[in-house]
Amino acid sequence: MSEDISFDSIKYWKQRAENVSLGLHTMLARTDYVHPAVALMAGNGKVLVDHLISDLTQLEGLVNRDELPDLKLISDIIGAHTGCQELLELFDDRMRSISLALDRGGDMLPLQELTPWSVGRRGS
């Protein structure tokens, strides 16, 4: 097996992923204080991380047997990382937009900018 991938590095990588999964599970166990969009993103992240853990477990076994992973396993691991990165970027973008809206509204949601909430349009 390549010397670039060691049992210890996979073990460390897997432990970090398991820690993230546990944190997401804890957050998702009680979503009454979390916006539904955030809960959905966290749920998607949990699915990706759990698949990553499964793939890392397979990779760990291959490394122990000094075998090379196939392209599908490598692709799945890269896909999980890419998916998580995209989710984080999407979350960051949404939080940045919320922060800008709160700035425009003086730390309140600027409802006047939302057409259905504009003064004079209510009920029409």
Secondary structure, DSSP 8 states (H G I E B T S, - for coil): --TTS-HHHHHHHHHHHHHHHHHHHHHHT--TTS-HHHHHHHHHHHHHHHHHHHHHHHHHHHHHTT----HHHHHHHHHHHHHHHHHHHHHHHHHHHHHHHHHHTTSS--GGGSGGGSTT-TT-
